[in-house]
Amino acid sequence: MRALGSLALVAGSAITASLLVMLSQMTSPPFNQPLVGLYEPVDTNLQNHPLKLEVLFLDWNNSKAKPQLQAFLAKAKARQRLPLLTLEPFHDRAAGRNSADLLGDVIAGHHDKAIASISQTLATHPGPVLLRFGHEMDIAGQYPWGSISPSNYIKLYRAVFQRFTLQRPNNLHWVWSPAGRPGADRFWPGNDYVNIIGISIYASRAWTQDRSLQSFSQQLEQKRWLQQRFGRPLLVAEAGVSGSAADQKRWIEEALASLNRFPEVCGLVYFQAPQPAWMPLPTGPENWQLKAEPMRWLLDQLPLPARRGLACVKA
């Protein structure tokens, strides 16, 4: 009996081990390619390289928003890229409104015409579109939508979401995109309103007391808790590093190498531009544009190879 019991225990252990292996295989993320985009205020020949994300920042009050959006979607289609639209819900300055008016104006329908135009235009695209709305709201005072309380931001986000839904676009994937600071979860609009979580990762020697340069992976470790909490794919929707060519090359090399350790990251956008003049930093001006050598290195890595990880959009 003891021998039979031991045999049964071994057999049971083997079955359990096999089951665990099967379960681990079932829960392992599939092979997917991290998507890379390069934001430029004006396109250069850098856009001729095999990037996978087409990127646009759009103020919904812009009188030329519709033709800009149409051109953006046409380029995405021609280049076979996934469009990533960062929609900036500024208050209507031309009408004399200020940041305190934003939420009330949205609820009152002041921006409905712009929302309808943008939504209808996005719906014409023959594939998925990533819609990143009201980003970096967890940085107080940086944007009008970051100057309101978390509860009012949630009201703003949901009101805009519902107005987009009225136009019935079925190709939108909503990106909720804080900078990723502690407390960012207070701005979470709810599971029904988010498909992807975006974060921002920037590095400058001016930001540390010892003039060290915080690595991409160090910051990602500090911000990945949002994905672990809410269970959505993680998109590094903005990334940038200032400094010498050597600093930039080491930083971007480490960033790409680290992606294998973060299977939740589905893509990365490099912000190839100076810090906007209308948004000055306390530490002084910064230029996030990669210099020639680190840029050549980055472009030589594209497209990134597939690895086990989450996809921004399921095929």
Secondary structure, DSSP 8 states (H G I E B T S, - for coil): -HHHHHHHHHHHHHHHHHHHHHHHHHHS--EE--EEEEE-SS--GGGGS--SEEEEEEETT-TTHHHHHHHHHHHHHHHT-EEEEEEE----GGGT--GGGHHHHHHHTTTHHHHHHHHHHHHTSSS-EEEEES--TTSTTTSGGGSS-HHHHHHHHHHHHHHHHHT--SSEEEEE-----TTGGGG---GGG-SEEEEEEEE-GGGSTT-----HHHHHHHHTHHHHHH---EEEEEEEE-S-HHHHHHHHHHHHHHGGG-TTEEEEEEE-SB--TTS--TT---B----HHHHHHHHHT-S---EE---SS--
